[in-house]
Amino acid sequence: MFVENVSPTGEDLVPKGLDAAAALAVAERMYQILDKAQAYTHEEIEQPIRDLAEALDLKLGQVFGVLRMAIAAQPVTPPLIESMDILGREKTLSRLRQAIGLLTVMSKNGASND
């Protein structure tokens, strides 16, 4: 997670039960949440993430799964919100943009991870 660059595969970014288009929607909305956040703390972003899961009718684990793979390229990480705070805004958003690019290509090809 704390290396200079991570390289998740497109398939890794799609949690079980979602397709690439759904994972892309999560990543794009997460980008909006994180871009607007003043700080990457539980107080600042945990509730918006929970609200996003509810709005998209997804499990919280699916939303965090997309974010975790985009940020760390690992299915298990240290506490994610604290890790994003340590990584910093620029690197976190950059990694999320990279994931959005991969998911955009995959969604055009109709990929899923059922």
CORTA-V921026 format. One record per helix or strand. SS is the DSSP state (A for helix, B for strand). FROM is the first residue (numbers start at 1). LEN is the number of residues. If there is no record, write none. Layout:
SS_FROM_LEN / SS_FROM_LEN
This chain:
A_11_3 / B_19_1 / A_20_17 / A_42_14 / A_60_13 / A_80_8 / A_89_20 / B_112_1
